Amino acid sequence: MKSILVTGSIAYDHLMTFDGEFSDSLIAEQLQNLSVSFLAATHEHEFGGCAGNIAYSLKLLGCEPMILGVAGMDFDRYKSWFGECGISTEQIFIDKQKSTASAYILTDRKQNQISIFSPGAMENFEDGLELKDMDPSTVACAIIAPEPPKRMLSFGRYFERIGVPFIFDPGQAIPALSKEDVLELIGGSVGMIANEYEVEMLMKKLEMNEDGLAGICGFMIKTTGENGCEIYHKGEVTKVPAVAGVKVVDVTGCGDAFRAGFLSGYVDGLSLEKACESGNQIAALALQKRGTQNHIV
């Protein structure tokens, strides 16, 4: 079985909940003078990061994920967890001068989120950027998930150089990526996955519509929350509904779970629609568990 390369953040998550709604504390006319504080009703520590989350769900689906990235001097606990899950850490470089990245995520009762990300070891722009003692021909596909833009751009160029097709997942990195960098990564990919808000940011940054974005790379998957997702491919739009009747416990990481489900189907040769159905099914499982690596198939 060929591997699926996964790049992106490797992080310890701090997940907190707020019993109210963020909107009650925001005054639209005073956002330029913003000063708010929220009381977290719960605080849980979890294994997370986009790369870790995607790899976790890929492994559940019987795939062989290989994370290519960098973690910090406190990675031992996370490494042990990956070992329990059967996920290889051979291609994760350890920066012994910095800590593993951390994410602080506060979710209100309507599942709106405020996140703070501390990159830590991911600020290392020299290591964990290329495969060590691994034949690229053993790789079926890769996904470039959010992390510092400089690393994402390096991965895009590296995958093109070694002939590994990749899917681009711009995510939270969009504001920090230049227009030229976004165009290069989209253009080098076989397809792109982004949520509604991210697609809006991309359209504004690049001054084009959904069909234009899809035309650069081949296909674009726009996830639309409880409505499932939309496929933009060859000038046509196909809507794939979400799994019905899901009791949402925590939205954190459901996007990563979707990407894993889609990737699993994509490398198995399924149609884009069937691959999206797979993504929706895994996302539904993730939604019903708190944390990003606690669901099972």
Sequence and secondary structure as in RCSB ss.txt:
>XXXX:A:sequence
MKSILVTGSIAYDHLMTFDGEFSDSLIAEQLQNLSVSFLAATHEHEFGGCAGNIAYSLKLLGCEPMILGVAGMDF
DRYKSWFGECGISTEQIFIDKQKSTASAYILTDRKQNQISIFSPGAMENFEDGLELKDMDPSTVACAIIAPEPPK
RMLSFGRYFERIGVPFIFDPGQAIPALSKEDVLELIGGSVGMIANEYEVEMLMKKLEMNEDGLAGICGFMIKTTG
ENGCEIYHKGEVTKVPAVAGVKVVDVTGCGDAFRAGFLSGYVDGLSLEKACESGNQIAALALQKRGTQNHIV
>XXXX:A:secstr
  EEEEES  EEEEEEE SS GGGG  GGGGGG       SEEEEEEE HHHHHHHHHHHTT EEEE EEEETTT
HHHHHHHHHHT B TTEEEETTS  EEEEEEE TTS EEEEEE GGGG  SSSSS SS  GGGEEEEEE SS HH
HHHHHHHHHHHHT  EEE  GGGGGGS HHHHHHHHHHSSEEEEEHHHHHHHHHHHT  HHHHHHHHSEEEEE G
GG EEEEETTEEEEE   TT   S  TTHHHHHHHHHHHHHHTT  HHHHHHHHHHHHHHHHTSSSSS    
